[in-house]
Protein backbone atom coordinates (compact mmCIF):
# COMPACT_ATOMS: atom_id res chain seq x y z
CA UNK A 1 0.00 0.00 0.00
CA UNK A 2 3.01 2.27 0.01
CA UNK A 3 4.85 4.26 -2.56
CA UNK A 4 8.65 4.53 -2.25
CA UNK A 5 8.70 3.99 1.53
CA UNK A 6 6.06 2.58 3.85
CA UNK A 7 6.69 3.66 7.38
CA UNK A 8 3.07 0.28 4.15
CA UNK A 9 -18.07 -4.04 -15.35
CA UNK A 10 -20.64 -5.84 -15.23
CA UNK A 11 -23.55 -4.08 -16.83
CA UNK A 12 -25.91 -2.00 -14.72
CA UNK A 13 -28.64 -4.54 -15.44
CA UNK A 14 -26.62 -7.43 -14.01
CA UNK A 15 -25.72 -5.38 -10.95
CA UNK A 16 -29.39 -4.62 -10.38
CA UNK A 17 -30.32 -8.30 -10.66
CA UNK A 18 -27.73 -9.46 -8.14
CA UNK A 19 -27.57 -6.45 -5.84
CA UNK A 20 -29.50 -8.10 -3.02
CA UNK A 21 -26.76 -10.70 -2.53
CA UNK A 22 -24.56 -8.32 -0.54
CA UNK A 23 -25.07 -5.17 1.46
CA UNK A 24 -24.71 -1.80 -0.22
CA UNK A 25 -21.67 -0.01 1.09
CA UNK A 26 -23.61 3.21 1.62
CA UNK A 27 -26.22 1.36 3.70
CA UNK A 28 -23.85 -0.87 5.64
CA UNK A 29 -24.07 0.46 9.17
CA UNK A 30 -24.53 4.12 8.31
CA UNK A 31 -25.57 6.38 11.21
CA UNK A 32 -29.05 5.77 12.58
CA UNK A 33 -29.43 9.51 12.59
CA UNK A 34 -26.92 12.01 11.33
CA UNK A 35 -28.48 15.29 10.44
CA UNK A 36 -26.54 18.51 10.39
CA UNK A 37 -26.60 18.63 14.19
CA UNK A 38 -24.82 15.30 14.66
CA UNK A 39 -21.52 15.93 16.40
CA UNK A 40 -18.98 13.69 18.04
CA UNK A 41 -19.56 13.10 21.73
CA UNK A 42 -17.13 10.28 22.54
CA UNK A 43 -14.18 8.44 21.09
CA UNK A 44 -13.00 5.35 22.94
CA UNK A 45 -11.09 2.11 22.50
CA UNK A 46 -13.43 -0.91 22.44
CA UNK A 47 -11.03 -3.76 21.55
CA UNK A 48 -7.30 -4.31 21.99
CA UNK A 49 -4.59 -6.90 21.40
CA UNK A 50 -4.87 -7.05 17.60
CA UNK A 51 -2.02 -7.73 15.19
CA UNK A 52 -1.96 -4.83 12.72
CA UNK A 53 -5.74 -4.60 12.11
CA UNK A 54 -6.74 -3.55 8.59
CA UNK A 55 -10.12 -3.74 6.84
CA UNK A 56 -13.18 -4.37 9.01
CA UNK A 57 -16.88 -5.02 8.38
CA UNK A 58 -19.95 -5.89 10.41
CA UNK A 59 -21.31 -9.32 9.54
CA UNK A 60 -24.90 -10.53 9.17
CA UNK A 61 -24.74 -11.59 12.83
CA UNK A 62 -24.17 -7.95 13.85
CA UNK A 63 -20.61 -8.55 15.05
CA UNK A 64 -17.43 -6.91 13.82
CA UNK A 65 -15.01 -8.89 11.62
CA UNK A 66 -11.44 -7.64 11.33
CA UNK A 67 -8.65 -8.58 8.93
CA UNK A 68 -5.34 -8.65 10.79
CA UNK A 69 -2.12 -8.38 8.78
CA UNK A 70 -0.49 -10.46 11.47
CA UNK A 71 3.00 -10.91 12.85
CA UNK A 72 5.06 -11.08 9.66
CA UNK A 73 7.53 -13.83 8.83
CA UNK A 74 11.16 -14.83 8.55
CA UNK A 75 11.25 -17.04 5.43
CA UNK A 76 13.25 -15.56 2.53
CA UNK A 77 12.61 -17.05 -0.90
CA UNK A 78 14.97 -15.98 -3.67
CA UNK A 79 13.60 -18.25 -6.41
CA UNK A 80 11.50 -15.49 -7.95
CA UNK A 81 11.46 -11.77 -8.66
CA UNK A 82 11.82 -9.81 -5.44
CA UNK A 83 10.27 -6.57 -4.28
CA UNK A 84 12.62 -3.72 -5.10
CA UNK A 85 14.97 -2.51 -2.34
CA UNK A 86 14.90 -0.81 0.09
CA UNK A 87 11.37 -2.11 0.77
CA UNK A 88 12.30 -5.63 -0.37
CA UNK A 89 13.17 -8.33 -0.07
CA UNK A 90 10.27 -9.47 2.07
CA UNK A 91 10.40 -12.36 4.49
CA UNK A 92 7.23 -14.36 4.99
CA UNK A 93 5.26 -16.99 6.87
CA UNK A 94 2.42 -19.31 5.82
CA UNK A 95 0.65 -18.92 9.15
CA UNK A 96 1.11 -15.40 10.55
CA UNK A 97 -2.21 -13.62 9.95
CA UNK A 98 -5.88 -14.15 10.79
CA UNK A 99 -9.44 -12.87 10.70
CA UNK A 100 -10.99 -12.04 14.07
CA UNK A 101 -14.51 -11.40 15.32
CA UNK A 102 -15.17 -8.77 18.00
CA UNK A 103 -18.34 -9.00 20.10
CA UNK A 104 -20.16 -6.11 21.76
CA UNK A 105 -18.13 -6.57 24.95
CA UNK A 106 -14.89 -6.16 23.00
CA UNK A 107 -13.95 -9.83 23.25
CA UNK A 108 -11.94 -11.15 20.30
CA UNK A 109 -12.30 -14.67 18.90
CA UNK A 110 -10.49 -16.19 15.93
CA UNK A 111 -12.64 -16.86 12.87
CA UNK A 112 -9.78 -18.31 10.81
CA UNK A 113 -6.01 -18.25 11.25
CA UNK A 114 -2.86 -19.82 9.80
CA UNK A 115 -2.97 -17.33 6.92
CA UNK A 116 0.12 -15.84 5.24
CA UNK A 117 1.90 -12.80 6.65
CA UNK A 118 5.09 -11.08 5.53
CA UNK A 119 7.53 -8.37 6.57
CA UNK A 120 9.37 -5.78 4.50
CA UNK A 121 13.12 -5.28 4.73
CA UNK A 122 14.35 -2.76 7.33
CA UNK A 123 14.44 -0.14 4.58
CA UNK A 124 10.69 -0.53 4.33
CA UNK A 125 10.26 -0.06 8.06
CA UNK A 126 9.75 -3.77 8.82
CA UNK A 127 6.12 -3.20 7.85
CA UNK A 128 3.71 -6.12 7.79
CA UNK A 129 1.34 -7.35 5.08
CA UNK A 130 -1.18 -10.15 5.53
CA UNK A 131 -4.97 -10.22 5.51
CA UNK A 132 -5.98 -6.86 4.06
CA UNK A 133 -9.77 -6.75 4.18
CA UNK A 134 -12.95 -8.78 4.66
CA UNK A 135 -16.36 -8.77 2.99
CA UNK A 136 -19.60 -10.71 3.24
CA UNK A 137 -21.77 -11.88 0.35
CA UNK A 138 -24.88 -13.10 2.09
CA UNK A 139 -23.64 -15.21 4.99
CA UNK A 140 -20.35 -16.13 3.32
CA UNK A 141 -17.19 -14.42 4.53
CA UNK A 142 -14.39 -13.58 2.09
CA UNK A 143 -10.94 -12.15 2.74
CA UNK A 144 -8.24 -10.68 0.53
CA UNK A 145 -4.59 -11.56 1.07
CA UNK A 146 -1.84 -8.96 0.57
CA UNK A 147 1.07 -10.66 2.33
CA UNK A 148 1.36 -13.84 0.27
CA UNK A 149 3.13 -14.85 -2.93
CA UNK A 150 6.72 -15.73 -3.71
CA UNK A 151 7.88 -12.11 -3.71
CA UNK A 152 6.61 -11.85 -0.14
CA UNK A 153 8.45 -14.95 1.04
CA UNK A 154 5.37 -17.21 0.75
CA UNK A 155 5.99 -19.24 -2.42
CA UNK A 156 3.26 -21.85 -1.90
CA UNK A 157 0.32 -19.46 -1.42
CA UNK A 158 -0.50 -16.58 -3.79
CA UNK A 159 -2.13 -13.29 -2.99
CA UNK A 160 -5.81 -13.67 -3.69
CA UNK A 161 -9.37 -13.99 -2.46
CA UNK A 162 -10.19 -16.63 0.12
CA UNK A 163 -13.53 -18.01 1.26
CA UNK A 164 -13.88 -18.83 4.94
CA UNK A 165 -15.55 -22.20 5.48
CA UNK A 166 -17.93 -23.04 8.37
CA UNK A 167 -15.30 -25.32 9.93
CA UNK A 168 -12.81 -22.42 10.23
CA UNK A 169 -10.74 -23.60 7.27
CA UNK A 170 -10.27 -21.49 4.17
CA UNK A 171 -10.31 -21.99 0.40
CA UNK A 172 -8.56 -19.90 -2.23
CA UNK A 173 -11.16 -18.83 -4.81
CA UNK A 174 -9.18 -16.37 -6.96
CA UNK A 175 -5.42 -16.09 -7.64
CA UNK A 176 -4.59 -12.39 -7.78
CA UNK A 177 -0.82 -12.96 -8.02
CA UNK A 178 -1.22 -14.98 -11.20
CA UNK A 179 -3.61 -12.45 -12.71
CA UNK A 180 -1.24 -9.55 -12.11
CA UNK A 181 1.72 -11.38 -13.59
CA UNK A 182 -0.24 -12.41 -16.70
CA UNK A 183 -1.99 -9.06 -17.12
CA UNK A 184 0.45 -6.28 -16.22
CA UNK A 185 -0.67 -2.68 -16.14
CA UNK A 186 0.46 -0.47 -18.99
CA UNK A 187 2.90 1.65 -16.99
CA UNK A 188 4.27 -0.17 -13.93
CA UNK A 189 6.78 1.74 -11.83
CA UNK A 190 10.10 -0.18 -11.94
CA UNK A 191 11.38 1.68 -8.86
CA UNK A 192 8.44 0.53 -6.76
CA UNK A 193 7.07 -2.76 -8.01
CA UNK A 194 5.63 -5.71 -6.12
CA UNK A 195 5.13 -8.72 -8.45
CA UNK A 196 2.36 -10.19 -6.29
CA UNK A 197 0.66 -6.84 -5.75
CA UNK A 198 -0.61 -5.32 -2.52
CA UNK A 199 -4.44 -5.52 -2.56
CA UNK A 200 -5.87 -3.23 0.08
CA UNK A 201 -9.64 -2.76 0.07
CA UNK A 202 -12.52 -5.06 -0.90
CA UNK A 203 -16.19 -4.36 -1.45
CA UNK A 204 -19.01 -6.16 -3.21
CA UNK A 205 -21.80 -5.39 -5.62
CA UNK A 206 -24.25 -8.21 -6.20
CA UNK A 207 -22.35 -11.49 -6.30
CA UNK A 208 -19.03 -9.95 -7.33
CA UNK A 209 -16.11 -8.67 -5.28
CA UNK A 210 -14.05 -5.61 -6.15
CA UNK A 211 -10.54 -4.86 -4.88
CA UNK A 212 -8.03 -2.04 -5.11
CA UNK A 213 -4.39 -2.72 -6.02
CA UNK A 214 -2.40 0.33 -4.84
CA UNK A 215 1.08 -0.73 -5.94
CA UNK A 216 0.12 -1.61 -9.49
CA UNK A 217 -2.54 1.10 -9.74
CA UNK A 218 -5.61 -0.84 -10.73
CA UNK A 219 -9.06 -1.83 -9.54
CA UNK A 220 -10.24 -5.36 -10.28
CA UNK A 221 -13.46 -7.36 -10.27
CA UNK A 222 -13.58 -10.95 -9.02
CA UNK A 223 -16.30 -13.55 -9.51
CA UNK A 224 -15.80 -15.74 -6.42
CA UNK A 225 -17.91 -18.53 -7.93
CA UNK A 226 -15.54 -19.01 -10.89
CA UNK A 227 -12.34 -17.30 -9.75
CA UNK A 228 -12.36 -15.12 -12.87
CA UNK A 229 -10.63 -11.76 -12.41
CA UNK A 230 -11.08 -8.79 -14.73
CA UNK A 231 -9.77 -5.27 -14.60
CA UNK A 232 -12.18 -2.36 -14.22
CA UNK A 233 -9.57 0.35 -14.63
CA UNK A 234 -5.82 0.64 -15.20
CA UNK A 235 -5.06 3.91 -13.48
CA UNK A 236 -1.50 3.89 -14.83
CA UNK A 237 -2.92 4.45 -18.34
CA UNK A 238 -5.12 7.37 -17.40
CA UNK A 239 -2.25 9.05 -15.58
CA UNK A 240 0.47 8.30 -18.12
CA UNK A 241 2.12 11.36 -19.64
CA UNK A 242 1.15 13.52 -16.67
CA UNK A 243 4.51 13.30 -14.94
CA UNK A 244 5.13 11.59 -11.64
CA UNK A 245 1.48 10.96 -10.80
CA UNK A 246 1.32 7.69 -8.87
CA UNK A 247 -1.76 7.96 -6.66
CA UNK A 248 -2.21 4.46 -5.20
CA UNK A 249 -5.92 3.59 -4.81
CA UNK A 250 -6.56 2.35 -1.27
CA UNK A 251 -10.00 2.33 0.38
CA UNK A 252 -13.05 1.88 -1.87
CA UNK A 253 -16.82 1.84 -1.29
CA UNK A 254 -19.90 1.59 -3.50
CA UNK A 255 -22.43 4.40 -3.10
CA UNK A 256 -25.53 5.14 -5.19
CA UNK A 257 -24.42 3.42 -8.37
CA UNK A 258 -20.74 4.37 -8.38
CA UNK A 259 -17.51 3.37 -6.69
CA UNK A 260 -15.48 5.89 -4.71
CA UNK A 261 -11.85 5.32 -3.86
CA UNK A 262 -9.26 7.21 -1.85
CA UNK A 263 -5.56 7.48 -2.60
CA UNK A 264 -2.37 7.26 -0.60
CA UNK A 265 -0.04 9.35 -2.83
CA UNK A 266 3.75 9.41 -2.62
CA UNK A 267 6.24 9.54 0.20
CA UNK A 268 7.63 11.63 1.77
CA UNK A 269 4.12 12.84 2.49
CA UNK A 270 2.98 15.94 0.64
CA UNK A 271 0.09 17.52 2.52
CA UNK A 272 -3.05 17.71 0.38
CA UNK A 273 -1.68 15.39 -2.33
CA UNK A 274 -4.31 12.66 -1.85
CA UNK A 275 -7.87 12.67 -3.14
CA UNK A 276 -11.12 10.75 -3.46
CA UNK A 277 -12.24 9.78 -6.96
CA UNK A 278 -15.62 8.69 -8.31
CA UNK A 279 -15.34 5.59 -10.48
CA UNK A 280 -18.10 4.87 -12.96
CA UNK A 281 -19.17 1.41 -14.08
CA UNK A 282 -17.58 1.95 -17.51
CA UNK A 283 -14.13 2.37 -15.94
CA UNK A 284 -13.91 6.16 -16.21
CA UNK A 285 -13.30 8.18 -13.10
CA UNK A 286 -13.38 11.80 -12.00
CA UNK A 287 -12.07 13.80 -9.07
CA UNK A 288 -14.60 13.95 -6.22
CA UNK A 289 -12.72 15.54 -3.28
CA UNK A 290 -9.17 16.87 -3.20
CA UNK A 291 -6.67 18.46 -0.79
CA UNK A 292 -6.56 15.37 1.42
CA UNK A 293 -3.65 13.38 2.85
CA UNK A 294 -2.72 9.64 3.15
CA UNK A 295 -6.24 8.25 2.74
CA UNK A 296 -6.69 4.71 4.07
CA UNK A 297 -10.45 4.69 4.67
CA UNK A 298 -13.61 6.24 3.25
CA UNK A 299 -17.33 5.88 4.01
CA UNK A 300 -20.62 7.64 3.34
CA UNK A 301 -23.43 8.24 5.81
CA UNK A 302 -27.12 8.31 4.98
CA UNK A 303 -26.95 12.06 4.32
CA UNK A 304 -24.40 11.59 1.49
CA UNK A 305 -21.61 12.98 3.62
CA UNK A 306 -18.15 11.60 2.92
CA UNK A 307 -15.95 10.46 5.82
CA UNK A 308 -12.22 10.29 5.08
CA UNK A 309 -9.69 8.49 7.26
CA UNK A 310 -6.30 10.17 6.94
CA UNK A 311 -3.47 8.07 8.34
CA UNK A 312 -1.08 10.96 9.01
CA UNK A 313 -1.51 14.71 8.64
CA UNK A 314 1.06 17.41 9.22
CA UNK A 315 4.08 15.10 9.05
CA UNK A 316 6.52 13.98 6.34
CA UNK A 317 6.31 10.27 7.22
CA UNK A 318 3.62 8.03 8.68
CA UNK A 319 3.57 9.02 12.36
CA UNK A 320 1.49 7.73 15.31
CA UNK A 321 -0.84 10.28 16.88
CA UNK A 322 -1.46 12.30 13.71
CA UNK A 323 -4.36 10.36 12.17
CA UNK A 324 -7.81 11.89 11.82
CA UNK A 325 -11.28 11.43 10.34
CA UNK A 326 -12.59 14.30 8.23
CA UNK A 327 -16.24 14.70 7.23
CA UNK A 328 -17.16 16.48 3.99
CA UNK A 329 -20.80 17.36 3.41
CA UNK A 330 -22.35 17.66 -0.08
CA UNK A 331 -21.79 21.42 -0.08
CA UNK A 332 -18.06 20.94 0.53
CA UNK A 333 -17.94 21.99 4.17
CA UNK A 334 -15.34 20.06 6.17
CA UNK A 335 -15.21 19.06 9.82
CA UNK A 336 -12.64 17.01 11.73
CA UNK A 337 -14.64 14.26 13.46
CA UNK A 338 -11.84 12.76 15.52
CA UNK A 339 -8.07 13.17 15.65
CA UNK A 340 -5.02 11.84 17.48
CA UNK A 341 -5.32 8.38 15.91
CA UNK A 342 -2.28 6.11 15.79
CA UNK A 343 -1.58 4.97 12.21
CA UNK A 344 -5.23 4.07 11.46
CA UNK A 345 -5.80 1.82 8.47
CA UNK A 346 -9.57 1.36 7.89
CA UNK A 347 -13.02 2.30 9.16
CA UNK A 348 -16.66 1.29 8.87
CA UNK A 349 -20.02 2.33 10.30
CA UNK A 350 -21.71 -0.09 12.68
CA UNK A 351 -25.39 -1.02 12.95
CA UNK A 352 -25.46 1.16 16.07
CA UNK A 353 -24.67 4.27 14.02
CA UNK A 354 -21.15 4.55 15.42
CA UNK A 355 -17.90 4.68 13.48
CA UNK A 356 -15.34 1.92 14.05
CA UNK A 357 -11.68 2.46 13.19
CA UNK A 358 -8.71 0.08 12.98
CA UNK A 359 -6.08 1.95 15.00
CA UNK A 360 -2.41 1.04 15.32
CA UNK A 361 -3.02 -0.76 12.04
CA UNK A 362 0.67 -0.26 11.26
CA UNK A 363 2.97 -1.03 14.16
CA UNK A 364 4.18 -3.75 16.51
CA UNK A 365 1.87 -6.82 16.53
CA UNK A 366 -0.40 -6.90 19.57
CA UNK A 367 -0.72 -3.14 19.77
CA UNK A 368 -3.68 -2.93 17.39
CA UNK A 369 -7.03 -1.71 18.64
CA UNK A 370 -10.52 -0.73 17.50
CA UNK A 371 -11.64 2.83 18.23
CA UNK A 372 -15.35 3.64 18.42
CA UNK A 373 -16.59 7.15 17.59
CA UNK A 374 -20.07 8.15 18.76
CA UNK A 375 -22.34 10.98 17.64
CA UNK A 376 -24.63 13.29 19.59
CA UNK A 377 -27.69 12.19 17.65
CA UNK A 378 -27.32 8.66 19.04
CA UNK A 379 -27.87 9.97 22.56
CA UNK A 380 -31.06 11.71 21.46
CA UNK A 381 -32.29 8.55 19.77
CA UNK A 382 -31.45 6.43 22.81
CA UNK A 383 -33.48 8.79 24.99
CA UNK A 384 -36.43 8.49 22.59
CA UNK A 385 -36.26 4.68 22.74
CA UNK A 386 -36.10 4.77 26.55
CA UNK A 387 -39.27 6.83 26.66
Secondary structure, DSSP 8 states (H G I E B T S, - for coil): --SS-------HHHHHHHGGGS--TTTTT--S---TT--EEEEEEEEEEESSEEEEEE-TTS-EEEEE--S---B---SS----TTT---EEEEEEEEEEEE-TT--EEEEEEEEEEEE--GGGTT-EESEEEEEEETTEEEEEESS-BGGGTBTTS-SEEEEE-TTS-EEEEEEHHHHHHHS--TT--TTS--TT--EEEEEEETTEEEEEETTTTEEEEEETTTTEEEEEEEHHHHTTTSSS----EEEEEEETTEEEEEE---TTT-TT-EEEEEE-TTS-EEEEEEEE-SEEEEEE-TTS-EEEEES--SSSS--TT-EEEEEE-TT--EEEEEEEESS--EEEE-TTS-EEEEES-SSSTT-EEEEEEEEHHHHHHHHHHH-
